[in-house]
Amino acid sequence: MKIKLWLILALATGPAILSGCVPVAIGAGAAVIADEAIEQDQGGDGLF
């Protein structure tokens, strides 16, 4: 019975939690890509 309750709670709260994390993950990915592009273009350490 407890496993079913946890599964229902996870499915109910999962989308709300993930929707908050997606912009952060996209922003971090964009920063890594930009840093790699600067390193490739100019050499050195890039942006960070």
HELIX and SHEET records of a PDB file:
HELIX    1   1 LYS A    2  GLN A   42  1                                  41    
END                                                                             
